[in-house]
Amino acid sequence: MRSMTQERIRQSLEPTRESLTHKFCVSNHEGYLTIGLYPDGTPGEIFIKMAKEGSTISGMVQAFCRAFSIALQYGLTVEDAVSRFKGMRFEPMGPTNNPQIPHASSVVDYVARFLESEFC
């Protein structure tokens, strides 16, 4: 049985919003990270487009983005997200094309580190 706790309200983004798009590469896997922003400049959603559409990695990344975006809209802070996702280790992993993040232990780790560098 669920305990009686304060209900959280989802704060969806406006239909038209500012965003930041970043091209990245982790171990020869290219992608584009788009971060949808609230009017105050904080992230409210993320999308990742991987070069190999229809692949398992592309599908898992899309699932991660949906869950991550919903969590942000229900109040997860970027700092909390970074602490939970930074350092996750699975393929693809390896060198990146970003001098600020020279190595990533996964695409999820890369996204967490990029969000940390831009928004924390």
C-alpha positions in Angstrom: 0.0 0.0 0.0 1.3 3.5 -0.9 1.9 5.9 1.9 0.1 9.2 1.8 2.7 11.6 0.5 2.5 15.0 -1.2 1.6 14.5 -4.8 4.2 15.9 -7.3 3.0 17.9 -10.2 4.7 17.5 -13.6 6.0 20.8 -15.0 6.0 20.3 -18.8 7.8 22.6 -21.0 6.1 25.2 -23.2 5.3 24.0 -26.8 8.0 26.4 -28.1 11.2 26.5 -26.0 14.8 27.3 -26.2 17.2 24.4 -26.5 20.9 23.5 -26.7 22.1 20.9 -29.3 25.5 19.3 -28.9 27.2 16.9 -31.3 29.2 14.2 -29.6 31.1 11.0 -30.3 31.9 8.2 -27.8 34.2 5.5 -29.2 33.2 6.2 -32.8 29.4 6.3 -32.0 28.2 9.7 -33.1 25.1 11.4 -31.6 23.4 14.6 -31.1 22.2 15.6 -27.6 19.4 18.2 -27.5 18.5 19.7 -24.1 15.1 21.5 -24.0 15.1 24.4 -21.5 12.6 26.0 -19.2 12.3 29.9 -19.5 14.8 30.2 -16.6 17.4 28.2 -18.6 17.3 25.0 -16.6 17.0 21.7 -18.4 13.5 20.1 -18.7 14.0 17.4 -21.3 16.7 15.7 -23.2 16.8 13.9 -26.6 19.6 11.9 -28.1 19.7 11.0 -31.8 22.3 8.2 -32.4 23.7 7.6 -35.8 22.6 4.0 -36.0 18.8 4.4 -35.9 16.9 1.2 -35.0 19.9 -0.3 -33.2 19.7 -1.5 -29.6 21.9 1.3 -28.4 19.6 3.9 -30.1 16.5 2.3 -28.5 18.0 2.2 -25.0 19.2 5.8 -25.3 15.6 6.9 -26.4 14.2 5.0 -23.4 16.7 6.7 -21.0 15.9 10.1 -22.5 12.2 9.7 -21.9 12.6 8.5 -18.3 15.2 11.3 -17.6 13.0 14.0 -19.1 10.0 12.9 -17.1 12.1 12.8 -13.9 13.3 16.4 -14.6 9.7 17.5 -15.1 8.7 16.0 -11.8 11.5 17.8 -9.9 14.7 15.8 -10.2 17.5 18.3 -10.1 20.3 18.2 -12.6 22.8 17.8 -9.7 20.9 14.7 -8.4 20.7 13.3 -12.0 24.4 13.8 -12.5 25.3 12.1 -9.2 23.2 9.1 -10.2 24.3 8.7 -13.9 27.9 9.9 -13.9 30.2 6.9 -14.0 27.8 4.3 -15.3 29.9 1.9 -17.3 28.8 0.0 -20.4 29.4 -0.1 -24.2 30.0 2.0 -26.1 32.7 3.5 -23.9 36.0 5.1 -24.8 37.5 8.3 -26.1 35.3 11.3 -27.0 35.6 14.2 -29.3 35.2 16.7 -26.4 38.4 17.9 -24.8 36.5 18.7 -21.6 35.4 15.1 -21.4 38.2 13.1 -23.0 36.9 9.7 -22.0 33.4 8.4 -21.2 32.5 5.1 -19.6 29.1 5.1 -21.5 26.8 7.4 -23.4 24.9 8.0 -20.2 28.1 8.9 -18.4 28.9 11.4 -21.2 25.5 13.0 -21.0 25.8 13.3 -17.2 29.3 14.9 -17.5 28.1 17.3 -20.2 25.1 18.4 -18.2 27.4 18.9 -15.2 29.7 21.1 -17.2 26.9 23.2 -18.7 24.4 23.4 -15.8 26.0 22.7 -12.4 
